Amino acid sequence: MKRGLADRVRALRVTLWTLIVPPALWAAHFLFSYIWAAVTCAKTGSFAKYPVLFIVCTAIALALIAAAGIVAHIQSATPGDPPPHEGGTDSDRIRFLAKATLLLSGLSFAGVVFTAVPVIFLQDCR
């Protein structure tokens, strides 16, 4: 029997670890951004003209955060009672964690974009 992608995603186990993936990626990208800026300013006195490595790492972080958000969106649509998901059932727990992960994914995506914009567009280290 062939299962679709949405069915496979719904079958994934949702835990608190899935909740911290988007903010952890944001934090790792934030750290990478500051290290990138510090190293390039110390070596050249200005940001790199074409920071290809930085743009690639930013794109990877955004893609992973978006993937976590898509998985959370699919899991939040698990059939069951309407919100609020305050019952003690497994379905309510999955939908609550999925909705929280979806919201954190949106916040983390915006955070990565706002962290990357200055590094990409600034030319001077002053």
C-alpha positions in Angstrom: 0.0 0.0 0.0 1.5 3.3 -1.1 1.3 6.2 1.4 1.5 9.9 0.4 4.0 12.4 1.8 1.4 13.9 4.1 0.6 10.5 5.6 4.3 9.9 6.2 4.7 13.3 7.9 1.7 12.7 10.1 3.2 9.4 11.1 6.4 11.1 12.4 6.7 11.3 16.1 6.5 14.8 17.5 8.5 15.6 20.6 10.0 18.7 22.3 13.1 18.1 20.2 11.2 19.0 17.0 10.0 22.2 18.8 13.6 23.4 19.3 14.9 22.7 15.8 13.9 26.1 14.2 15.2 28.3 17.0 18.4 26.2 17.2 19.0 26.7 13.4 18.4 30.5 13.9 20.9 30.6 16.8 23.5 28.7 14.8 23.0 31.0 11.8 23.2 34.0 14.1 26.5 32.8 15.6 27.8 32.0 12.1 26.9 35.5 10.9 28.8 37.2 13.7 31.8 34.9 13.2 31.7 35.6 9.4 31.6 39.4 10.0 34.4 39.3 12.6 36.7 37.2 10.5 36.2 39.1 7.2 36.5 42.5 8.9 39.7 41.4 10.7 41.3 40.0 7.6 40.2 42.4 4.9 38.9 45.5 6.7 35.5 45.1 4.8 32.9 42.5 4.2 33.6 40.2 1.3 32.4 41.5 -2.0 30.6 38.3 -2.9 29.9 36.3 0.3 28.9 33.1 -1.6 29.5 30.8 1.4 27.4 33.0 3.7 24.6 33.2 1.2 24.6 29.4 0.7 24.6 28.8 4.5 21.7 31.3 4.9 19.8 29.5 2.1 20.4 26.1 3.8 19.2 27.5 7.2 16.1 29.0 5.6 15.3 25.7 3.7 15.7 23.6 6.9 13.5 26.0 8.9 10.9 26.1 6.1 10.9 22.2 6.0 10.3 22.1 9.8 7.4 24.6 9.3 5.9 22.5 6.5 6.1 19.3 8.6 4.6 21.1 11.6 1.8 22.5 9.4 0.9 19.0 8.1 1.0 17.6 11.6 -1.1 20.4 13.0 -3.9 19.4 10.6 -4.2 16.0 12.2 -7.9 15.2 12.5 -9.5 15.6 15.9 -11.3 18.1 18.1 -11.2 21.8 17.2 -8.9 24.1 19.2 -8.0 24.7 22.0 -5.9 21.6 22.2 -5.9 21.3 26.0 -7.0 17.7 26.3 -4.6 15.0 27.5 -5.0 12.9 24.3 -2.1 12.1 22.0 -3.8 13.9 19.1 -4.1 17.1 21.2 -0.5 16.9 22.2 0.7 16.4 18.6 -1.4 19.3 17.3 -0.3 21.6 20.1 3.4 20.9 19.6 3.0 21.1 15.8 1.3 24.5 16.1 4.0 25.8 18.5 6.7 24.5 16.1 4.9 26.2 13.2 4.9 29.5 15.0 8.5 29.2 16.0 9.5 28.3 12.4 7.9 31.6 11.2 9.7 33.5 13.9 13.0 31.8 13.2 12.7 32.3 9.4 12.2 36.0 10.0 15.1 36.1 12.4 17.5 34.4 9.9 16.4 36.9 7.2 16.9 39.9 9.5 20.3 38.6 10.6 21.5 37.9 7.0 20.4 41.3 5.5 23.1 43.4 7.2 25.9 40.9 6.5 25.0 40.7 2.8 24.4 44.4 2.1 26.9 46.2 4.4 30.2 47.0 2.8 32.1 48.8 5.6 33.0 47.4 9.0 32.8 50.7 10.9 
